[in-house]
Amino acid sequence: MALIQAALIWVVYAVVVALLVAVAAIFVIVYQSPRERSVSVSIVCIFTLTALLATVLLLPVDVALVSSTTSSKHGRRKEGITQQNVDNIVYVLKIVYYTLYSLDAILCLLVVPFTYFLYEEYDGVATEEGTQTIGKRIWGAFKYTIAFIFLVVILFLVGFFVPAARDKKGGHYDLDYFKNLLAENRGDRALTFGLGLLITIGTLIYILYTAAGFALMPIVCIKSAPSISAPNLSATVASDLERNRERQRQLEGRNTGRADGLPAKDRRELDALVREERTLIRRERLAAEASGEGHGWLMKTWMKIEAVFRPIKLLGGLFLIMVSIFIWVSMLLTGIDKAKNSICKTHCGYVLAHINIFNPINWIFVKSSKLFPIDYVIFLLLVMFFFASSVVGIASIGIRFLWLKLFSIRKGHTSPQALLMATVMLTLIALAINYSIAMMVAPQYAHFGPQTFCDHPLRHPGEQPNCTDHPNHILPCTELTDNPAAKNVCTPSVASTFLDRITVNFSFFGVVDFWAQFGFLAVFLIIFLVSLFRTPKLDEFQLDQDAEEEEEEGLLASTGRRFGATWQDITGRASKKTNNTVEHDDEEA
């Protein structure tokens, strides 16, 4: 029975990985520029994004497998489960984790940079003339990638020889849980150091981009329903354009035949009208595209479907605001709990002995994990929310070095170089998300899931404790429980053990990663509060398509106009009020 249960858990994970391939492919296809599309870049980006998301989404599988050996209802191991069975499960999970973590590091530090340089080496003219072969391109890209190979070797050597934590005052390294975390194998220590460094770098990126996306993604959903419909926009722009051109004709006709040309006042007005005309022509073209003009029936149908679901996206944006605040509160509660109640503080990266302050998200995960795959579905949605927020943050802020903007990430206008850079950033951010979920969002779930143990005294040595008549003695498993019964029942997840090993062996990483979570919370709060009173402009195309009054509205304003614009886009007709306004303007002209 246990074997069948484990097989079903892995089948669910395989289905999720297949879905991740589709998610990664959609991201690449939506954002890449069709004119600069590269097959090699697309494949590398899709594979890298799939690998990093598969790493993060292995946690519920990890929790489900180690928890399948115990009965949370009775606080003891299931009948027929031996320590050898548990060790085999942990061993398989370790292999999968080491494979995925190593793959993420290789893709991030070697494969993606090589693909970047390989694309940069391409010369269309030289290829057509036959002076540039694929071998020359590969060699040229490899020469630049050598620097990254040296970087990987240096990181491995530093991790191989750097001293790990040992017997620091106040570190409590004599506890059994910490003894198991202190890596003795230098190879494990090197991988632990390298991964800890990548998580820390990713956390610094995560603070800015993911926190910004947390606040901005609900706004993106809300702003996707425009305050003015495409038919109304077309009618308004056509009226303004006709009025503009009529005024230009009046100025030119009034000054026809003058030897000295237009007066200075008229010249300034005419120049302003010409500039306005160019803007109106651009808006007219965008309005025509938004109405489906020039597109086939399939695209027009898709636009109608989008218009139908705009109210749902608007309500979804409001729902995502509540989700963001819910996650923010849960992370804040865990952060306060760790800062106040961690037994070793900075010496172990604020490992928490047990939950002292109620965390609502952690409670939801622990309860739902008793019925797999309900917790997996919730976890998948949570990770997708973090990932989508990171994408929105990168698209909104752009790829920057200090204050200099290097690349823009826009739908259908992202160059291959920018797409590869965004993939590297998302890889590092995913490692930070893995840490944040396991250590801040749902720490009890990530460590032990629903596992419990029976704290009732034993009747006879060697037997399992029995809490059938004493349900109040059934306690949740924690990291630092010293009860012998807990040591025989509780098995921490492999992911949490690996992350705790990083923070215990290299406490600097643990301290930075922990306090950086408060930076994440602060950045989110600032951007969220600002966005309540000022709607940010996400890109130039959105600026052209929005009405001018939209720029000055608050986040939750104009709900009625948005629903009205949605109905007009569905029917394809402008409102009577707009038509009357256009006719009145024509009469005045």
Wavefront OBJ file of the C-alpha trace (Angstrom):
o trace
v 0.000 0.000 0.000
v 2.818 2.395 0.885
v 4.510 1.654 -2.446
v 1.314 2.440 -4.370
v 0.872 5.679 -2.439
v 4.457 6.748 -3.196
v 3.996 5.906 -6.887
v 0.831 8.021 -7.072
v 2.633 10.954 -5.457
v 5.382 10.773 -8.098
v 2.757 10.526 -10.859
v 1.166 13.757 -9.629
v 4.604 15.388 -9.675
v 5.165 14.204 -13.266
v 1.842 15.754 -14.316
v 2.825 19.029 -12.652
v 6.192 19.056 -14.446
v 4.365 18.601 -17.756
v 2.213 21.619 -16.875
v 5.364 23.575 -16.016
v 6.707 22.978 -19.521
v 3.532 24.585 -20.871
v 3.847 27.523 -18.431
v 7.474 28.117 -19.415
v 6.655 27.862 -23.121
v 3.786 30.353 -22.786
v 6.060 32.803 -20.967
v 8.740 32.590 -23.669
v 6.288 32.781 -26.590
v 4.347 35.706 -25.118
v 7.359 37.844 -24.272
v 9.858 37.131 -27.056
v 10.011 39.344 -30.116
v 8.766 37.479 -33.244
v 11.273 39.318 -35.459
v 14.249 38.181 -33.339
v 13.107 34.703 -32.449
v 15.884 32.172 -31.854
v 15.233 28.438 -31.519
v 18.241 27.819 -29.271
v 17.343 30.699 -26.962
v 13.711 29.552 -26.723
v 14.673 25.956 -25.902
v 17.215 26.980 -23.249
v 14.788 29.420 -21.607
v 11.918 26.916 -21.550
v 14.119 24.136 -20.163
v 15.682 26.402 -17.516
v 12.355 27.790 -16.326
v 10.888 24.277 -16.162
v 13.845 23.019 -14.107
v 13.708 25.869 -11.596
v 9.934 25.575 -11.088
v 10.230 21.795 -10.791
v 12.771 22.337 -8.002
v 10.448 24.581 -6.012
v 7.411 22.363 -6.602
v 9.201 19.254 -5.356
v 8.594 20.398 -1.746
v 4.987 19.099 -1.453
v 6.138 15.748 -2.889
v 8.932 15.714 -0.320
v 6.501 16.451 2.519
v 3.950 13.913 1.285
v 6.495 11.101 0.961
v 8.114 11.523 4.389
v 4.682 12.014 5.980
v 3.291 8.880 4.314
v 5.312 6.771 6.749
v 3.415 8.045 9.788
v -0.159 8.293 11.031
v -0.850 11.876 12.105
v -4.054 10.713 13.783
v -2.245 8.333 16.154
v 1.168 10.030 16.323
v 3.204 6.987 15.338
v 4.553 5.123 12.320
v 2.227 3.075 10.198
v 2.220 -0.657 10.557
v 4.957 -2.350 8.551
v 7.041 0.832 8.076
v 10.631 0.398 9.220
v 13.527 2.819 9.479
v 14.946 1.250 6.324
v 11.811 2.258 4.402
v 12.158 5.830 5.648
v 15.854 5.922 4.754
v 15.093 4.699 1.222
v 12.526 7.475 0.698
v 14.933 10.105 1.990
v 17.734 8.719 -0.182
v 15.640 8.930 -3.375
v 14.558 12.471 -2.525
v 18.177 13.480 -1.913
v 19.170 12.221 -5.344
v 16.348 14.159 -7.005
v 17.157 17.337 -5.059
v 20.890 17.159 -5.712
v 20.154 16.591 -9.401
v 17.766 19.522 -9.676
v 19.888 21.935 -7.625
v 22.997 21.023 -9.619
v 21.046 21.367 -12.866
v 19.774 24.809 -11.823
v 23.296 25.959 -10.987
v 24.751 24.642 -14.269
v 21.970 26.203 -16.331
v 22.237 29.537 -14.536
v 26.031 29.816 -14.479
v 27.089 28.000 -17.666
v 24.376 27.074 -20.177
v 22.484 30.367 -20.258
v 25.669 32.508 -20.521
v 26.950 30.240 -23.307
v 23.646 30.590 -25.178
v 23.810 34.372 -24.717
v 27.290 34.586 -26.223
v 26.357 32.115 -28.963
v 23.524 34.395 -30.052
v 25.774 37.460 -29.854
v 28.332 35.743 -32.077
v 25.821 35.350 -34.901
v 26.570 37.535 -37.937
v 23.935 37.245 -40.657
v 26.102 38.774 -43.397
v 29.119 36.610 -42.568
v 26.913 33.498 -42.461
v 25.462 34.237 -45.910
v 28.949 34.828 -47.299
v 30.167 31.573 -45.741
v 32.887 33.177 -43.620
v 31.203 32.250 -40.317
v 30.510 28.604 -39.554
v 28.678 27.076 -36.607
v 32.019 25.841 -35.285
v 33.410 29.381 -35.189
v 30.316 30.608 -33.394
v 30.559 27.850 -30.769
v 34.264 28.520 -30.226
v 33.664 32.267 -29.934
v 30.907 31.714 -27.365
v 33.007 29.195 -25.466
v 35.889 31.671 -25.098
v 33.622 34.090 -23.245
v 32.051 31.278 -21.192
v 35.468 30.254 -19.833
v 35.195 33.098 -17.304
v 32.008 31.551 -15.939
v 33.664 28.131 -15.778
v 36.419 29.652 -13.649
v 33.744 31.237 -11.452
v 32.066 27.863 -10.846
v 35.420 26.230 -10.027
v 36.294 29.038 -7.601
v 32.925 28.754 -5.849
v 33.375 24.998 -5.505
v 36.892 25.364 -4.079
v 35.851 28.054 -1.620
v 32.959 25.908 -0.438
v 35.274 22.887 -0.273
v 37.793 24.543 2.062
v 35.811 27.204 3.941
v 35.373 26.259 7.607
v 31.828 25.471 8.691
v 30.239 26.436 12.004
v 31.656 24.670 15.010
v 30.955 25.169 18.720
v 30.154 28.897 18.601
v 29.014 30.333 21.914
v 25.220 30.414 21.954
v 24.976 28.281 18.836
v 23.487 25.209 20.627
v 25.345 22.930 18.189
v 25.291 20.153 20.778
v 21.600 19.532 20.041
v 20.867 16.429 17.975
v 19.072 18.339 15.216
v 22.066 20.643 14.679
v 24.536 17.755 14.853
v 22.771 16.150 11.914
v 22.896 19.412 9.952
v 26.624 20.072 10.345
v 28.023 18.741 7.089
v 31.052 16.504 7.470
v 31.491 15.645 3.788
v 33.486 18.356 1.980
v 31.634 17.693 -1.265
v 28.300 18.315 0.465
v 29.761 21.401 2.079
v 30.889 22.778 -1.301
v 27.415 22.290 -2.789
v 25.851 23.770 0.343
v 28.067 26.858 0.113
v 27.441 27.359 -3.599
v 23.697 27.001 -3.255
v 23.672 29.274 -0.207
v 25.485 31.966 -2.187
v 23.045 31.683 -5.099
v 20.059 31.839 -2.721
v 21.481 34.971 -1.085
v 22.074 36.669 -4.446
v 18.594 35.633 -5.555
v 17.123 37.012 -2.324
v 18.543 40.454 -3.059
v 16.866 40.374 -6.495
v 13.716 38.919 -4.940
v 13.435 41.877 -2.542
v 13.084 44.356 -5.398
v 11.389 42.528 -8.255
v 9.106 40.008 -6.537
v 7.999 42.499 -3.872
v 7.175 45.032 -6.593
v 5.283 42.376 -8.544
v 3.291 41.433 -5.432
v 1.931 44.974 -5.336
v 1.679 45.561 -9.087
v 0.204 42.291 -10.363
v -3.277 42.984 -8.948
v -3.054 46.394 -10.635
v -2.213 44.715 -13.941
v -5.384 42.631 -13.667
v -7.490 45.650 -12.781
v -6.006 47.828 -15.518
v -6.568 45.116 -18.121
v -10.191 46.283 -18.219
v -9.846 49.739 -19.813
v -11.931 52.699 -18.674
v -12.806 53.439 -22.318
v -13.776 50.779 -24.849
v -12.169 50.270 -28.253
v -15.259 51.566 -30.159
v -15.444 54.649 -27.936
v -11.705 55.189 -28.287
v -11.947 54.968 -32.084
v -14.827 57.448 -32.168
v -13.091 59.860 -29.805
v -9.758 59.725 -31.646
v -11.463 60.129 -35.037
v -13.288 63.217 -33.777
v -10.138 64.721 -32.270
v -8.151 63.986 -35.416
v -10.762 65.626 -37.666
v -10.894 68.685 -35.414
v -7.091 68.884 -35.424
v -6.812 68.731 -39.209
v -9.635 71.265 -39.658
v -7.793 73.688 -37.397
v -4.571 73.160 -39.413
v -6.469 73.932 -42.618
v -7.886 77.101 -41.058
v -4.419 78.322 -40.048
v -2.882 77.527 -43.436
v -5.821 79.094 -45.338
v -5.782 82.241 -43.221
v -2.120 82.831 -43.985
v -2.161 81.894 -47.674
v -0.394 84.500 -49.810
v 1.501 86.187 -47.004
v 5.035 86.992 -48.069
v 6.503 86.775 -44.578
v 4.828 83.413 -43.839
v 2.952 82.489 -40.673
v 3.101 84.763 -37.638
v 5.091 83.400 -34.701
v 1.931 82.690 -32.703
v 0.298 80.744 -35.535
v 3.537 78.881 -36.258
v 3.762 77.676 -32.652
v 0.124 76.600 -32.723
v 0.588 74.785 -36.043
v 3.679 72.952 -34.756
v 1.738 71.848 -31.687
v -1.129 70.651 -33.891
v 1.285 68.625 -36.072
v 2.734 66.913 -33.003
v -0.742 66.211 -31.683
v -1.743 64.810 -35.079
v 1.078 62.263 -34.969
v -0.016 61.150 -31.514
v -3.655 60.856 -32.602
v -2.696 58.839 -35.697
v -0.799 56.424 -33.475
v -3.753 56.131 -31.104
v -6.077 55.599 -34.060
v -3.923 52.706 -35.241
v -3.838 51.180 -31.751
v -7.618 51.572 -31.421
v -8.096 49.816 -34.771
v -5.851 46.957 -33.617
v -7.765 46.727 -30.319
v -11.019 46.439 -32.304
v -9.602 43.526 -34.296
v -9.238 45.426 -37.562
v -6.825 43.658 -39.887
v -7.013 40.405 -37.922
v -8.632 37.114 -38.861
v -11.818 35.746 -37.372
v -9.882 33.693 -34.818
v -8.150 36.747 -33.347
v -11.407 38.734 -33.370
v -13.114 35.885 -31.515
v -10.291 35.816 -28.970
v -10.675 39.570 -28.417
v -14.404 39.102 -27.811
v -13.668 36.337 -25.296
v -11.143 38.597 -23.549
v -13.786 41.317 -23.339
v -16.266 38.861 -21.810
v -13.809 37.873 -19.067
v -12.648 41.396 -18.244
v -15.041 41.730 -15.276
v -13.659 38.461 -13.915
v -10.102 39.785 -14.293
v -11.136 42.944 -12.489
v -12.588 40.965 -9.590
v -9.533 38.695 -9.763
v -7.304 41.727 -9.280
v -9.197 42.677 -6.140
v -8.933 39.067 -4.933
v -5.166 39.062 -5.572
v -4.816 42.176 -3.439
v -6.331 40.257 -0.537
v -4.075 37.260 -1.249
v -0.975 39.502 -1.271
v -1.944 41.036 2.066
v -2.686 37.572 3.496
v 0.754 36.284 2.500
v 2.388 39.493 3.771
v 0.759 39.115 7.200
v 1.757 35.442 7.449
v 5.374 36.208 6.596
v 5.442 39.069 9.092
v 4.103 36.853 11.877
v 6.715 34.164 11.219
v 9.469 36.789 11.000
v 8.513 38.245 14.367
v 8.294 34.734 15.852
v 11.764 33.800 14.631
v 13.369 37.106 15.629
v 11.917 36.815 19.137
v 11.921 33.080 19.899
v 14.767 31.469 17.915
v 17.029 29.648 20.370
v 20.220 30.333 18.414
v 19.447 33.657 16.649
v 22.269 34.668 14.290
v 24.308 31.503 14.920
v 21.944 29.322 12.901
v 20.016 31.715 10.673
v 17.107 31.990 13.143
v 15.996 28.351 13.113
v 12.760 28.177 15.102
v 12.252 25.402 17.646
v 8.474 25.437 17.270
v 5.703 27.782 16.130
v 4.810 30.294 18.854
v 2.733 32.790 16.831
v -0.167 31.477 14.758
v 0.533 31.572 11.004
v -2.717 31.196 8.975
v -1.095 30.008 5.730
v 1.044 27.482 7.594
v -2.103 26.181 9.336
v -3.930 25.816 6.001
v -1.048 23.826 4.508
v -0.664 21.538 7.531
v -4.374 20.723 7.582
v -4.678 20.253 3.804
v -1.552 18.059 3.642
v -3.498 15.291 5.371
v -5.400 14.866 2.084
v -2.798 14.893 -0.699
v -2.900 16.420 -3.347
v -5.062 19.238 -1.928
v -1.986 20.849 -0.401
v -0.140 20.391 -3.717
v -2.837 22.332 -5.599
v -2.658 25.186 -3.083
v 1.140 25.110 -3.152
v 1.145 25.167 -6.964
v -1.094 28.240 -6.979
v 1.119 29.909 -4.371
v 4.311 29.282 -6.358
v 2.667 30.461 -9.583
v 1.631 33.638 -7.771
v 5.222 34.234 -6.633
v 6.525 33.446 -10.130
v 3.981 35.655 -11.907
v 4.720 38.466 -9.455
v 8.419 38.156 -10.277
v 7.667 38.350 -14.012
v 5.475 41.421 -13.516
v 8.176 43.017 -11.369
v 10.863 42.432 -14.008
v 8.550 43.705 -16.760
v 7.678 46.821 -14.772
v 11.157 47.754 -13.561
v 13.229 46.329 -16.406
v 16.651 44.720 -16.157
v 18.902 47.345 -14.597
v 22.428 47.861 -13.352
v 22.045 50.406 -10.553
v 20.046 53.225 -12.205
v 20.939 52.228 -15.779
v 18.267 50.294 -17.686
v 19.910 47.539 -19.747
v 16.904 45.676 -21.153
v 13.134 46.061 -21.272
v 10.848 43.053 -20.823
v 7.635 43.615 -22.794
v 5.103 41.284 -24.320
v 6.095 40.551 -27.912
v 9.029 42.979 -27.809
v 11.683 41.197 -25.713
v 15.015 40.542 -27.394
v 16.713 37.130 -27.001
v 19.452 38.706 -24.864
v 16.866 40.224 -22.520
v 14.964 36.939 -22.365
v 18.105 35.064 -21.314
v 18.928 37.693 -18.694
v 15.383 37.486 -17.357
v 15.704 33.684 -17.209
v 18.848 33.948 -15.066
v 17.120 36.415 -12.759
v 14.064 34.172 -12.462
v 16.317 31.200 -11.660
v 17.938 33.090 -8.785
v 14.563 34.432 -7.649
v 13.118 30.884 -7.673
v 15.832 29.757 -5.252
v 14.923 32.703 -3.016
v 11.221 31.805 -3.300
v 12.083 28.256 -2.248
v 13.751 29.630 0.895
v 10.976 32.135 1.605
v 8.138 29.589 1.384
v 9.965 26.958 3.430
v 11.235 29.341 6.122
v 8.703 32.182 6.278
v 5.398 31.413 4.579
v 4.796 27.848 5.827
v 7.723 26.699 8.024
v 5.942 23.934 9.953
v 4.482 22.476 6.763
v 7.800 22.638 4.920
v 9.671 20.878 7.730
v 7.327 18.118 8.908
v 3.983 18.566 7.185
v 1.192 16.904 9.190
v 3.546 14.602 11.146
v 2.802 14.172 14.840
v 4.170 12.043 17.662
v 2.696 10.526 20.826
v 4.132 12.086 23.984
v 2.553 9.479 26.273
v 4.968 7.482 28.496
v 5.862 3.975 27.281
v 4.517 0.954 29.087
v 7.309 -1.339 27.954
v 10.741 -0.499 26.500
v 11.007 -0.812 22.718
v 7.314 -0.503 21.885
v 5.621 2.405 20.134
v 3.740 4.820 22.398
v -0.056 4.556 22.291
v -2.181 7.699 22.478
v -5.492 6.094 21.549
v -6.980 7.019 24.901
v -4.898 10.199 25.274
v -5.396 12.325 22.123
v -4.216 15.436 23.983
v -0.739 13.869 24.133
v -0.449 13.859 20.328
v 1.844 16.789 19.468
v 3.138 18.171 16.156
v 6.724 17.341 15.243
v 9.249 20.156 15.644
v 12.939 20.614 14.939
v 14.174 20.537 18.516
v 11.903 17.992 20.228
v 13.996 15.907 22.618
v 11.406 13.175 23.180
v 12.782 9.736 22.131
v 9.398 8.859 20.607
v 9.604 11.912 18.353
v 13.050 10.885 17.111
v 11.642 7.517 16.055
v 8.613 8.995 14.286
v 9.388 12.508 12.997
v 11.301 12.776 9.719
v 12.080 16.285 8.435
v 11.673 16.933 4.743
v 14.824 16.805 2.645
v 14.286 20.356 1.366
v 14.038 21.859 4.866
v 17.068 19.868 5.998
v 19.097 21.189 3.081
v 18.063 24.804 3.720
v 18.698 24.485 7.466
v 22.101 23.000 6.688
v 22.962 26.152 4.724
v 21.927 28.487 7.535
v 23.631 26.425 10.260
v 26.917 25.717 8.462
v 27.187 29.221 6.987
v 25.305 31.460 9.389
v 26.111 34.601 7.353
v 23.821 33.384 4.572
v 21.113 32.577 7.096
v 21.240 36.023 8.700
v 21.166 37.862 5.355
v 18.377 35.702 3.958
v 16.284 36.062 7.114
v 16.493 39.840 7.526
v 16.071 40.293 3.772
v 12.525 38.977 4.207
v 11.719 42.126 6.187
v 13.140 44.121 3.296
v 10.732 42.266 1.016
v 7.831 43.135 3.310
v 8.868 46.803 3.463
v 9.241 47.174 -0.327
v 5.840 45.569 -0.881
v 4.184 47.828 1.682
v 5.669 51.009 0.191
v 4.703 50.154 -3.401
v 1.271 48.928 -2.356
v 0.448 52.097 -0.418
v 1.700 54.314 -3.238
v -0.320 52.340 -5.805
v -3.506 52.949 -3.845
v -3.272 56.650 -4.630
v -1.378 56.660 -7.893
v -1.748 54.132 -10.672
v 1.720 53.472 -12.164
v 2.268 53.425 -15.926
v 3.573 50.015 -16.842
v 4.534 50.665 -20.479
v 4.154 53.055 -23.390
v 1.515 50.999 -25.195
v -0.708 51.053 -22.159
v -0.250 54.814 -21.912
v -1.463 55.250 -25.491
v -4.465 53.002 -25.062
v -5.678 54.417 -21.749
v -7.821 57.513 -21.662
v -6.193 60.619 -20.206
v -8.389 60.592 -17.125
v -7.172 57.052 -16.306
v -3.733 58.457 -15.507
v -5.146 60.476 -12.591
v -7.514 57.887 -11.144
v -6.877 55.825 -8.033
v -6.497 52.075 -8.069
v -10.100 51.200 -7.250
v -11.854 54.002 -9.181
v -13.902 53.895 -12.406
v -15.347 50.432 -11.805
v -18.607 51.379 -13.492
v -16.860 52.738 -16.580
v -14.725 49.590 -16.829
v -17.778 47.324 -16.873
v -19.441 49.668 -19.379
v -16.364 49.581 -21.608
v -16.360 45.779 -21.401
v -19.979 45.586 -22.624
v -19.238 47.967 -25.507
v -16.245 45.846 -26.568
v -18.468 42.755 -26.547
v -21.170 44.391 -28.682
v -18.697 46.337 -30.835
v -20.760 49.568 -30.534
v -19.942 52.865 -28.872
v -22.314 54.293 -26.297
v -25.015 56.764 -27.351
v -23.430 59.394 -25.149
v -20.169 59.142 -27.038
v -21.900 59.270 -30.425
v -23.839 62.358 -29.358
v -20.626 63.968 -28.145
v -18.916 63.303 -31.488
v -21.902 64.746 -33.406
v -21.953 67.831 -31.169
v -18.234 68.367 -31.734
v -18.747 68.118 -35.503
v -21.487 70.767 -35.360
v -19.232 73.112 -33.370
v -16.392 72.582 -35.872
l 1 2 3 4 5 6 7 8 9 10 11 12 13 14 15 16 17 18 19 20 21 22 23 24 25 26 27 28 29 30 31 32 33 34 35 36 37 38 39 40 41 42 43 44 45 46 47 48 49 50 51 52 53 54 55 56 57 58 59 60 61 62 63 64 65 66 67 68 69 70 71 72 73 74 75 76 77 78 79 80 81 82 83 84 85 86 87 88 89 90 91 92 93 94 95 96 97 98 99 100 101 102 103 104 105 106 107 108 109 110 111 112 113 114 115 116 117 118 119 120 121 122 123 124 125 126 127 128 129 130 131 132 133 134 135 136 137 138 139 140 141 142 143 144 145 146 147 148 149 150 151 152 153 154 155 156 157 158 159 160 161 162 163 164 165 166 167 168 169 170 171 172 173 174 175 176 177 178 179 180 181 182 183 184 185 186 187 188 189 190 191 192 193 194 195 196 197 198 199 200 201 202 203 204 205 206 207 208 209 210 211 212 213 214 215 216 217 218 219 220 221 222 223 224 225 226 227 228 229 230 231 232 233 234 235 236 237 238 239 240 241 242 243 244 245 246 247 248 249 250 251 252 253 254 255 256 257 258 259 260 261 262 263 264 265 266 267 268 269 270 271 272 273 274 275 276 277 278 279 280 281 282 283 284 285 286 287 288 289 290 291 292 293 294 295 296 297 298 299 300 301 302 303 304 305 306 307 308 309 310 311 312 313 314 315 316 317 318 319 320 321 322 323 324 325 326 327 328 329 330 331 332 333 334 335 336 337 338 339 340 341 342 343 344 345 346 347 348 349 350 351 352 353 354 355 356 357 358 359 360 361 362 363 364 365 366 367 368 369 370 371 372 373 374 375 376 377 378 379 380 381 382 383 384 385 386 387 388 389 390 391 392 393 394 395 396 397 398 399 400 401 402 403 404 405 406 407 408 409 410 411 412 413 414 415 416 417 418 419 420 421 422 423 424 425 426 427 428 429 430 431 432 433 434 435 436 437 438 439 440 441 442 443 444 445 446 447 448 449 450 451 452 453 454 455 456 457 458 459 460 461 462 463 464 465 466 467 468 469 470 471 472 473 474 475 476 477 478 479 480 481 482 483 484 485 486 487 488 489 490 491 492 493 494 495 496 497 498 499 500 501 502 503 504 505 506 507 508 509 510 511 512 513 514 515 516 517 518 519 520 521 522 523 524 525 526 527 528 529 530 531 532 533 534 535 536 537 538 539 540 541 542 543 544 545 546 547 548 549 550 551 552 553 554 555 556 557 558 559 560 561 562 563 564 565 566 567 568 569 570 571 572 573 574 575 576 577 578 579 580 581 582 583 584 585 586 587 588 589
